[in-house]
Amino acid sequence: MTKILISDPIAEEGVKKLDEAGFELDHQYDLTAEELKREIGKFEGIVVRSATKLRAPILDEANNLELIVRAGVGLDNIDLDHADELGIEVRNTPEASSNSVAELALGHMLALARGIPRGTESLKEQKWIKSELKGTELSGKTLGVIGVGRIGSLVAKKGMALGMKAVAFDKFVDQSPMEGVNMVEKDKLLSDSDYVTLHIPFVESEGPTIGEAELKKMKESAYLINCARGGVVDEDALKKALEKGWIEGAGVDVFTEEPPQDEELLKFDNLSLTPHVGASTVEAQRRVGTQAADELIDFFGKED
């Protein structure tokens, strides 16, 4: 019987699928690196979320491991090169959370357009600041999408459904994947857009995609939305942009350090903030769990 270690929790629907397919499942959460090194050699497969880190010293002890399934999108918690050297296949579930992340990006736009964060805080402090909260509509505004993969394309589609004009930039894509979305150069996107939303990975060797130079190219009335990855935006540059009024505000779900320790960044009232919850919906977690199970079933040739 194929033994699978589930080292981070997944939805019960995924667990049920694996159980019914005949896997021997071992649920061990919150293992330390040393504990995981001792345990991992017992298993042919492992399911991880973002909490479990599969670095080279741990993989070196995975003598029987054939497959790693990342229940989610990002693979930065796995040493991919070392896994490849050892002949361990790595799979993830990139489609499962796409809609949830896209809806969150749109939620930040709506929150900023109508001053929802300020309205919430002021009422909790028993203040009535109605006259200060004249908002704007999303309809008629230009939405600039950087990265037109699954999530970026969904954000563009949802924005256009609300009457926004969508333009996009992707260094890997020349032809627009969507009707009604024009591909433009990054500088033009930054200068023309009322909302700039990021849907790209963070590449450490390249550094932030959005820094001082990019923020200065944006409209003073524009908003920056980052529901992608911490590090994609230079947070010091973002602080300066908010202080100096280079942009109107920002919606941020992901941070370079999580939880963020920079109180200076969090103090601005023209921010809409969430604690990395893009994939944290009931629907996304159900899909993540079941798709992770499907990857294991497919790889090991089990009957679904």
N, C-alpha and C positions, 0 to 999 in steps of 0.2 A: 504494500500500500504506500502510495506517494505521501511523504510527510511535508507539510506546509507550516511554516511559522508565520503567524499573523502578529507582527510586533507593534502595530498601531491599530486602534479600533477601526473597523469598517461597518457599514450598514448591515443590519441583520439579514436583509434580503441577499446580500452577497455571501454571507456566511452560510446561509441555507443552501444556496446554489452549490457551493463547494462541498458541503456535507452530503448533499444528494448525489453529487458526482463521484463520491467515494474516496475523497481525500481524507487523510488523517490530519486533523487540524490541532495546532497547539497555539493557544492565545497567551502570549507573554508580553505585557505592556511595560513601558518605562524601564527597560533593561539598561543598565550602565554599559559602557563600551566593553569593560572586562567581562561582564556577564554575557553579553552578546557574543563575544569571542569564544566563550566556553560552549555556548549553545548552538551556534550557527552550523557547525559541522554535522549536526544530526539531520539536516533538512535538505530536500531537493529543491524546494521553492520557498520564497519569503515574500510577504506582502508588507510594504511600508507606506507610511504617509510622510509628512515632513519632519516629524520628531526623530525618527530613527536615522542615524547617520551611518552609512555603509562606506567607510574609508578603507584604504588599502590594508592596514593591519587586521581589520576584521575580516575582510574578504580572503585574506591569506589563510584563515582558519576554516573557510567554507569549502571543505574538501568534497562535499557531495552536491553543492549547490549548482543548479542548472539555470534557474530563472529567478530574477528579481522583478516584482511588479510594484511599481510606484502607483498607488491609488491616488491619483491626482495628476497634475501637469508637470510641475518643475522637477528637474532631476539633479539639482545642485547639491542634494544631500547624498548623492551616490558618486563614487569614484568610477566614472564611466570607462576611462581608459584602462584602469586596472582590471575592471570586470571583463572588458574585452580581451585583455591579455590572458586572463584565466579561463576564457571560453564560457563566461556566464552571460546569458542574454538578459537584456534589460528592456522592459516594456512599461508603458504608462497608459493613462486614460484621458487623453487630451480633450476629447469632446464632451466629457461628462459635465464639466462645470462651466462650459462656455456661456450658456445663456444666463446663468446666475451672475457671472462676472459682468457681462454686458449690461444687465439690468442695474447692477450696482453703479456702474459708470454713469448711466443715465440718471440714476437716483441722485448722485452727487451734483450733476448738472442742474437738475430741478431744485435741489436744496439751495444751491448757490444763487440761482436765478431769482428765487423768491425769498431769500434770507431766512430760510427755515432754521438753521443753527442759531442765529442771533435771536430770532423770535422765541425759540424754545428756552434759551438761557434767560432772556429778559423776563419772560413770564414766570419762570421759576424764582426769579428775584423780585417778583411782584412789581415789575415795571411794565408800562404800556408804551411801547415805542413805535406805534403804528405809523406815525408820520415819517419815521426814519427807514421804513422798510418798503419803499416803492421798488418793486421788482421789474423784471423784464420777461418777455415770453421767449421760449426756445424757437417757436415758429418764426421762420424768416432769417434765422441766424445761420452762420456758416460753421459747420462742424468739421474740424480737421482731425483725421484719424491717422496716427503714425503706427503702422503695422496692420496689414489687412489679411491676417490669418482668420481663424474661426471667430475669435472674439471681436476683433476689429471690424470684420464684415457685419457681424450681428449688431454692433453699436451703430454703424452707419445706417443699416436697415431700419433700426428702431428710431434713430434720429430723423431720418427722412419721413417716417410715418407720422412724426410730429410736425412736419413742415420745415425741417432744416435742410439746408443745402450741404451735401457732404463732398469733401475732397479728401484725398489720401496720399500718403507717401509711404513707400516701402522700398528699402534698398535692394531687396531681392525680387521685386515685382515691377514690371514695366506696364503691363496691360491690366486695366482695372478688372477685378473679378466680379464686379457688380454693375448692373445697369444703373445709370444715373450718378455714378461716383467717378469723378475725374481724378486721374493720377497727376500730381504736380510735384515740383521740386520742394524739398523740405523748407527752404527759406520762404518760398511763396506761401506754403501752407501756414507757416508761423505768422507771417505778416497779414494774411487775409482772414484767418479764422477767429471766430468769437469764442469757440471752445476747442482746445487741443487735448485730445485724449490719446493716451499711450497704451499700446498693446504689443509690446516687444519684450524679448528677454534681456536680462542684464548680462553683458559680457565683460568680465572683470578686466581683461586685457585692453579693452577699448574705453572703459570708464563710462561716466554718465552720458546719456544721449542729449539731455537737456541741462545746460549750464548757463552761465551768465550771458554768453553771446546769444544763445537761442532765446532766452527770456527777454532780452532787450529788443529782439526782433518782433515780439508779439505786440498786439494792440494793448494799450493801457486799460481798455475795457474788457480784455479777454480773461478767460479762466483756463487753468491747466488742470487736467484730471489724470491721476496716476493710480490705476488699479492693476498695474502690471507687476513690477518687481521693485523692491528696494534697491537703490543704487542707480536706477535709470535716470533719476533726477538728482542733481547736485543739491543737497538740502541746504547748504550754506548759501548757494546762489539763490535758492527759492526764498530763504529768509530775507535776503537783500532785496529781491524783487518785490516782496510784500511790504517791506519797510519803505522802499523808495517809490512805490506805486508804478513799477514797470508793468505789472498786471493787476487785474481787479481782485483776483483771489484764486484759490485752488481747492480741489477735492483730492484727498489722499487716503488710500487704503493700505499702502505698503511703505515700509521705511527701511533705511539702511541698517538700523539696529532695531530689533523688535523684542520687547516693547521699546518704543523710542524714549531716549533719556534726555533729549534736547528740549528743555522747557521753553527756551526762547522760540523755537519753531512752533510750538503748540499754542502760544499765547494769542495769536492773531484771531480776530473775530470774523475775518473774511475767509476762513477755512471751513471746509466740511470734512470731518475726520471719521474714519472707521478703523478698527483694529484687525486688518488683514482678514476680512470676512467675505471676500469675493465668492468663494466656493461654499460658504457656510449657509446653505439652504437645505431644507428637507429633501427637495427634489434632486439637487446636485449630489448630495451625499448618497442618496439611493442609487443614482446612476453610477457614481464612482465605485461603490461597492460591487454592484452587479457586473460592471464592465471589467473590474479587476478580476472577478471570478471567471468571466469569460476568457480573459487572457490566459489564465492558468489552465482552464479546461481545454482551450485550443492547443496550447503548447504541449501538454502532456497527453493529448489525444483521448481525453475522457469523454464519456457520453454526457451531454447536457440534459 
